[in-house]
């Protein structure tokens, strides 16, 4: 008996595949951190993005790693502005708070 061939699927991009696979593995926070990382330079500015990195998302809290205490203070002072910029870019799924640590 001959098997029917499945119709070929359209190829997926790596960028669309990684978030889906991470979610399936129970790594939702990593998926959210990837979403934030994509728009991070626009949200914080190019200079701040060179010294900071969205590390993880736990619930609605974004953990941000910075390379010095000066940049930690800078982000803390811009906390509300950064969250508003992320909401503008990510919509309802944007983080509601930042947790900043020197890494």
C-alpha positions in Angstrom: 0.0 0.0 0.0 1.4 3.4 -1.0 1.4 6.2 1.5 0.2 9.6 0.6 2.8 12.3 0.5 2.1 15.2 2.8 1.9 18.6 1.1 5.2 20.5 1.7 5.0 23.1 4.4 6.2 26.6 4.0 9.7 27.0 5.6 9.8 28.8 9.0 12.3 31.4 9.9 14.6 30.7 12.8 13.3 33.9 14.4 9.7 32.5 14.5 10.7 29.0 15.5 12.9 29.8 18.5 10.1 31.5 20.6 7.7 28.7 19.8 10.2 26.0 20.8 11.1 27.8 24.0 7.5 28.2 24.9 6.9 24.5 24.3 9.8 23.7 26.7 8.2 25.8 29.4 10.7 28.7 29.0 8.0 31.4 28.6 10.3 34.0 30.4 13.0 33.4 27.8 10.5 34.0 25.0 9.4 37.3 26.6 13.0 38.3 27.1 13.7 37.7 23.4 10.7 39.9 22.5 12.0 42.7 24.8 15.5 42.3 23.4 14.3 42.9 19.9 13.0 46.4 20.8 15.4 47.2 23.7 17.7 49.6 21.8 14.8 51.6 20.6 13.2 51.7 24.0 16.3 52.8 26.0 18.5 54.3 23.3 21.6 53.1 21.6 24.1 54.2 24.3 22.1 52.6 27.1 21.6 49.5 25.1 25.4 49.0 24.8 25.6 48.9 28.7 22.4 47.0 29.5 20.7 43.8 28.6 17.3 42.4 29.2 18.1 39.1 30.9 14.8 37.4 31.8 11.1 38.0 32.4 9.4 36.6 35.5 5.7 37.3 35.4 5.5 41.0 34.6 8.9 41.9 35.9 11.8 42.4 33.5 15.2 41.6 34.9 17.9 43.9 33.3 21.6 43.3 33.7 23.8 46.4 33.5 27.6 46.7 33.4 28.0 49.2 36.2 26.2 50.9 39.0 26.1 54.1 37.0 24.0 52.4 34.4 21.8 50.8 37.0 21.1 54.3 38.4 20.5 55.7 34.9 17.8 53.0 34.2 16.3 53.4 37.6 15.8 57.1 36.9 14.2 56.4 33.5 12.1 53.5 34.9 8.7 54.9 33.9 9.9 56.2 30.6 11.4 52.8 29.6 8.3 50.9 30.7 6.1 53.3 28.6 8.4 52.8 25.6 8.2 49.0 26.0 4.4 49.2 26.3 4.2 51.2 23.1 6.3 48.6 21.2 5.0 45.3 22.8 1.4 46.2 23.8 -0.4 44.5 26.6 2.4 41.8 27.0 5.0 44.4 28.0 6.6 44.2 31.4 5.1 46.3 34.2 8.3 46.6 36.3 12.0 46.5 36.0 14.5 44.7 38.3 18.0 46.0 37.6 21.2 44.4 38.8 24.9 44.8 38.0 26.2 41.8 36.3 
